[in-house]
């Protein structure tokens, strides 16, 4: 499939570029959300009292700290940010595929 834009109505052009913009913003939102989750929950930090522990236990403690975002009330808006970014990215990518499928031509 190849998307040929010549001869297409204006709303197809606008819908295509809006989907691309929403996808890019959502992708950046997902990256920022993941960064904020890992920094605010200290999911990447090895604490001084964990230095003598084996690797698997340090990894388990880091995962436990990072997964606290799912239950703690202070991370409510960060959960919303991440969920809306994922939903926006998936839906805009799906709309892009739909536009290409409907308005695309075989070459």
Phi, psi and omega per residue, in radians:
X1 nan 2.425 3.074
X2 -2.329 2.347 -3.135
X3 -1.575 1.953 3.095
X4 -1.758 2.088 -3.031
X5 -1.594 -0.182 3.136
X6 -1.244 2.343 3.106
X7 1.444 0.007 3.124
X8 -1.495 2.616 3.105
X9 -1.121 2.821 -3.110
X10 -1.088 -0.624 -3.102
X11 -1.174 -0.433 3.062
X12 -1.215 -0.747 3.085
X13 -1.058 -0.838 -3.122
X14 -1.121 -0.757 -3.135
X15 -1.097 -0.689 3.139
X16 -1.110 -0.831 -3.112
X17 -1.255 -0.545 3.063
X18 -1.170 -0.726 3.097
X19 -1.104 -0.699 3.105
X20 -1.122 -0.765 -3.134
X21 -1.134 -0.766 3.132
X22 -1.117 -0.685 3.117
X23 -1.103 -0.777 -3.138
X24 -1.128 -0.744 3.117
X25 -1.137 -0.719 3.119
X26 -1.151 -0.678 3.114
X27 -1.115 -0.754 3.077
X28 -1.137 -0.626 3.069
X29 -1.109 -0.681 3.086
X30 -1.141 -0.752 3.124
X31 -1.109 -0.778 3.125
X32 -1.143 -0.690 3.106
X33 -1.088 -0.780 3.105
X34 -1.128 -0.694 3.097
X35 -1.090 -0.794 3.133
X36 -1.130 -0.666 3.114
X37 -1.086 -0.815 -3.091
X38 -1.227 -0.552 -3.138
X39 -1.439 -0.705 -3.103
X40 -1.271 -0.528 3.123
X41 -1.647 -0.018 -3.094
X42 0.972 0.780 -3.121
X43 -1.335 -0.193 3.120
X44 -1.895 -0.117 -3.004
X45 -1.569 2.341 2.963
X46 -1.655 2.002 -3.087
X47 -1.333 2.732 -3.073
X48 -1.037 -0.602 -3.122
X49 -1.330 -0.116 -3.137
X50 -1.749 -0.011 -3.012
X51 -1.136 -0.543 -3.110
X52 -1.519 -0.076 -3.089
X53 -1.397 2.736 3.059
X54 -1.156 2.840 -3.070
X55 -1.006 -0.790 -3.054
X56 -1.130 -0.580 3.130
X57 -1.312 -0.655 3.058
X58 -1.094 -0.742 3.126
X59 -1.115 -0.686 3.128
X60 -1.143 -0.693 3.125
X61 -1.198 -0.670 3.080
X62 -1.110 -0.751 3.108
X63 -1.112 -0.684 3.122
X64 -1.115 -0.702 3.099
X65 -1.166 -0.722 -3.114
X66 -1.224 -0.580 -3.126
X67 -1.374 -0.077 3.090
X68 -1.171 -0.249 3.104
X69 -1.091 -0.461 -3.087
X70 -1.310 -0.341 -3.045
X71 -2.104 -0.437 -3.054
X72 -1.375 2.421 -3.067
X73 -1.214 -0.494 -3.093
X74 -1.214 -0.297 -3.135
X75 -1.760 0.368 -3.086
X76 -1.034 -0.838 -3.084
X77 -1.292 -0.465 3.058
X78 -1.236 -0.630 3.019
X79 -1.101 -0.762 3.116
X80 -1.074 -0.790 3.130
X81 -0.997 -0.844 -3.094
X82 -1.164 -0.766 -3.126
X83 -1.139 -0.776 3.138
X84 -1.163 -0.602 3.102
X85 -1.170 -0.705 3.114
X86 -1.161 -0.797 3.134
X87 -1.101 -0.751 3.121
X88 -1.122 -0.723 3.124
X89 -1.133 -0.782 3.137
X90 -1.164 -0.737 -3.112
X91 -1.217 -0.694 3.127
X92 -1.210 -0.621 3.073
X93 -1.164 -0.680 3.066
X94 -1.105 -0.699 3.092
X95 -1.149 -0.660 3.073
X96 -1.063 -0.794 3.115
X97 -1.102 -0.672 3.116
X98 -1.136 -0.753 3.116
X99 -1.098 -0.750 3.120
X100 -1.136 -0.682 -3.137
X101 -1.180 -0.727 -3.073
X102 -1.338 -0.810 -3.034
X103 -1.754 0.021 3.136
X104 -1.390 2.772 3.107
X105 -2.150 2.583 3.092
X106 -1.436 2.409 3.106
X107 -2.063 nan nan
